[in-house]
Amino acid sequence: MSDYATLRRVMVDTQVRPSDVTKFPIIQAMLTVPREAFLPSDKAEIAYISEPIDIARDRTVLAARTFAKMVDALNVTNDMLVLDIGCGYGYSAAVLARIAEAVVAVEEEADLAAEAPGILSETGADNVIVHEGPLKDGAPEHGPYDAIILEGGIEELPEGIAAQLKEGGRIACLFVEGRLGTVRIGYKIDGHLNWRYAFNASAPILPGFAQARAFAL
């Protein structure tokens, strides 16, 4: 049986810290949350690899480096309400729960959304609400949010998601353009998002976040 605590430390020491993520709350959360608990049982042994891990059709757990850098760039603090879109079984929400005041985690796959609350509770993440519904709709009834993070790639951001962000809030998106991906942080100022480059990464596009393709004869 794997020594998961050791694997978590290796993940943080080889994937997270070398990526210039040094904030103590992020490091401590990623050392604490048992990533293997938020994966299908047949994927537990690969919980700490450096690549995204498939957990369902069109659903992945982001690479630790990518996720940690997104949270770091958002500058999540313990007085913030965070919207986590595409939470899967809840790993990202569990990490954020140890950093933020509260988390609303959105998942549209019924099986994942049904299992996530139990796993979150078992791992001590009691300040998370799991909202089942289309990822592209977010969870407006619980907002507005201080920060929003999307657990996958996007080609375009629906206006309805941006509308759920508080004035002065921040959103982290991984924009996919061809084979390349760029994480940008959007700052809501005077009702509009102002985007700043953060870093390069890659991930599959989330359902509902692909750009509409024009029909051609």
C-alpha positions as CSV (number, residue, x, y, z in Angstrom):
1,M,0.0,0.0,0.0
2,S,1.3,3.5,-0.9
3,D,2.4,5.9,1.8
4,Y,0.2,8.7,0.6
5,A,1.4,11.2,3.2
6,T,4.9,10.9,1.8
7,L,3.6,11.1,-1.8
8,R,1.8,14.3,-0.9
9,R,5.0,15.9,0.5
10,V,6.9,14.8,-2.6
11,M,4.1,16.4,-4.8
12,V,4.4,19.7,-2.9
13,D,8.2,19.7,-2.9
14,T,8.6,18.8,-6.6
15,Q,5.5,20.2,-8.3
16,V,4.2,23.1,-6.2
17,R,7.1,24.8,-4.4
18,P,9.3,24.9,-7.5
19,S,6.5,26.7,-9.3
20,D,6.9,29.7,-7.0
21,V,3.9,28.8,-4.9
22,T,5.1,29.7,-1.4
23,K,2.0,31.0,0.5
24,F,1.7,28.9,3.7
25,P,-2.1,28.3,3.6
26,I,-1.8,26.8,0.1
27,I,1.2,24.6,1.0
28,Q,-0.4,23.4,4.2
29,A,-3.7,22.6,2.5
30,M,-2.1,20.6,-0.2
31,L,0.0,18.7,2.4
32,T,-3.2,18.0,4.3
33,V,-5.9,17.1,1.8
34,P,-5.8,13.4,0.8
35,R,-5.9,13.7,-3.0
36,E,-6.4,10.0,-3.4
37,A,-9.7,10.1,-1.5
38,F,-11.2,12.3,-4.3
39,L,-10.4,9.9,-7.1
40,P,-12.0,6.7,-8.3
41,S,-10.5,3.8,-6.4
42,D,-8.7,2.5,-9.4
43,K,-6.9,5.9,-9.8
44,A,-5.8,6.3,-6.2
45,E,-2.3,5.0,-6.9
46,I,-1.7,7.8,-9.4
47,A,-3.1,10.5,-7.3
48,Y,0.2,12.4,-7.0
49,I,1.4,12.3,-10.6
50,S,2.3,15.6,-12.3
51,E,-0.4,15.4,-15.0
52,P,-4.2,16.0,-15.0
53,I,-6.1,12.9,-13.9
54,D,-9.3,11.8,-15.7
55,I,-12.1,11.0,-13.3
56,A,-15.1,10.9,-15.7
57,R,-16.1,11.9,-19.3
58,D,-14.8,15.4,-19.9
59,R,-13.8,15.7,-16.2
60,T,-10.3,15.8,-14.7
61,V,-8.5,16.8,-11.6
62,L,-6.1,19.5,-12.6
63,A,-2.4,19.0,-12.3
64,A,-1.2,20.0,-8.8
65,R,1.1,22.7,-10.2
66,T,-1.7,24.3,-12.3
67,F,-4.2,24.3,-9.5
68,A,-1.8,25.6,-6.9
69,K,-0.6,28.4,-9.1
70,M,-4.2,29.4,-10.0
71,V,-5.1,29.6,-6.3
72,D,-1.9,31.5,-5.6
73,A,-2.6,34.0,-8.4
74,L,-6.2,34.5,-7.0
75,N,-4.7,35.4,-3.6
76,V,-7.5,33.5,-1.8
77,T,-7.8,34.6,1.9
78,N,-9.8,33.3,4.9
79,D,-12.5,36.0,4.6
80,M,-13.5,35.0,1.0
81,L,-16.4,33.2,-0.5
82,V,-15.1,31.1,-3.5
83,L,-17.0,29.6,-6.4
84,D,-15.3,26.4,-7.6
85,I,-16.6,25.4,-11.0
86,G,-16.1,21.7,-12.0
87,C,-15.2,20.3,-8.6
88,G,-15.4,16.6,-9.6
89,Y,-15.4,14.6,-6.4
90,G,-14.3,17.7,-4.5
91,Y,-10.5,17.8,-4.2
92,S,-10.2,21.4,-5.3
93,A,-13.0,22.5,-3.0
94,A,-11.4,20.6,-0.1
95,V,-8.1,22.5,-0.6
96,L,-9.9,25.9,-1.0
97,A,-12.0,25.1,2.1
98,R,-8.8,25.2,4.2
99,I,-7.9,28.6,2.7
100,A,-11.2,30.5,2.2
101,E,-14.1,31.2,4.6
102,A,-16.5,29.1,2.5
103,V,-16.7,27.4,-0.9
104,V,-19.6,26.7,-3.3
105,A,-18.5,23.8,-5.5
106,V,-20.4,23.2,-8.8
107,E,-20.6,19.9,-10.6
108,E,-22.9,18.8,-13.3
109,E,-22.1,15.1,-13.4
110,A,-24.7,13.5,-11.1
111,D,-22.5,10.7,-9.9
112,L,-19.7,13.0,-8.9
113,A,-22.0,15.6,-7.3
114,A,-23.7,12.8,-5.3
115,E,-20.4,11.5,-3.9
116,A,-18.6,14.7,-3.3
117,P,-20.4,15.9,-0.1
118,G,-19.7,12.6,1.7
119,I,-16.0,12.7,0.8
120,L,-15.7,16.4,1.8
121,S,-17.4,15.7,5.1
122,E,-15.1,12.7,5.8
123,T,-12.0,14.9,5.1
124,G,-13.2,17.8,7.4
125,A,-14.2,20.2,4.7
126,D,-17.5,21.3,6.4
127,N,-17.6,24.8,4.9
128,V,-18.4,23.6,1.3
129,I,-21.7,23.5,-0.4
130,V,-21.9,21.2,-3.4
131,H,-24.2,22.5,-6.1
132,E,-25.4,20.1,-8.8
133,G,-26.1,21.8,-12.1
134,P,-24.6,22.9,-15.4
135,L,-21.1,24.2,-15.0
136,K,-21.7,27.1,-17.4
137,D,-24.5,28.4,-15.1
138,G,-22.4,28.5,-11.9
139,A,-24.4,29.0,-8.7
140,P,-25.9,32.5,-8.7
141,E,-28.2,31.9,-5.8
142,H,-25.2,31.6,-3.4
143,G,-23.2,34.5,-4.8
144,P,-21.9,37.0,-5.4
145,Y,-18.4,35.6,-5.0
146,D,-15.1,37.1,-3.9
147,A,-13.2,34.7,-6.2
148,I,-14.1,32.2,-8.9
149,I,-11.9,29.4,-10.2
150,L,-12.6,27.0,-13.1
151,E,-11.2,23.5,-12.8
152,G,-10.5,23.0,-16.5
153,G,-9.8,24.8,-19.8
154,I,-12.2,27.2,-21.5
155,E,-12.5,28.9,-24.9
156,E,-14.9,31.5,-23.7
157,L,-16.4,32.7,-20.4
158,P,-20.2,32.9,-20.2
159,E,-21.4,36.3,-19.2
160,G,-23.5,34.7,-16.5
161,I,-20.4,33.4,-14.7
162,A,-18.7,36.9,-14.8
163,A,-21.9,38.4,-13.4
164,Q,-21.6,36.2,-10.3
165,L,-18.3,37.9,-9.3
166,K,-18.3,40.7,-6.8
167,E,-17.0,44.1,-7.7
168,G,-13.3,44.0,-6.9
169,G,-13.3,40.2,-7.1
170,R,-11.0,37.9,-9.1
171,I,-11.5,35.0,-11.4
172,A,-8.9,32.5,-12.7
173,C,-9.5,30.9,-16.1
174,L,-7.3,28.7,-18.3
175,F,-8.0,29.9,-21.8
176,V,-7.2,27.2,-24.4
177,E,-6.2,28.3,-27.9
178,G,-5.3,25.4,-30.1
179,R,-2.8,23.2,-28.2
180,L,-1.8,26.1,-26.0
181,G,-3.3,27.2,-22.7
182,T,-2.9,30.4,-20.8
183,V,-4.1,31.1,-17.3
184,R,-5.4,34.7,-16.9
185,I,-6.7,36.4,-13.8
186,G,-9.7,38.7,-14.4
187,Y,-10.2,41.6,-12.0
188,K,-13.7,43.0,-11.9
189,I,-13.4,46.8,-12.0
190,D,-16.5,49.1,-12.7
191,G,-18.4,46.0,-13.7
192,H,-15.9,44.8,-16.3
193,L,-13.2,42.1,-16.2
194,N,-9.7,43.3,-16.8
195,W,-7.5,40.3,-17.7
196,R,-3.8,39.8,-16.7
197,Y,-1.5,37.0,-17.8
198,A,-0.5,34.6,-15.0
199,F,1.2,31.5,-16.5
200,N,0.9,28.8,-19.2
201,A,-0.8,25.5,-18.5
202,S,-3.0,22.9,-20.2
203,A,-6.2,21.1,-19.4
204,P,-9.2,19.6,-21.2
205,I,-12.0,22.1,-22.0
206,L,-14.9,22.0,-19.5
207,P,-18.4,21.1,-20.8
208,G,-20.2,24.3,-21.8
209,F,-17.1,26.4,-22.1
210,A,-16.2,25.7,-25.8
211,Q,-16.6,28.4,-28.3
212,A,-19.6,28.0,-30.6
213,R,-18.6,26.8,-34.0
214,A,-20.1,28.5,-37.1
215,F,-21.8,26.1,-39.5
216,A,-20.2,26.1,-42.9
217,L,-21.4,24.4,-46.1
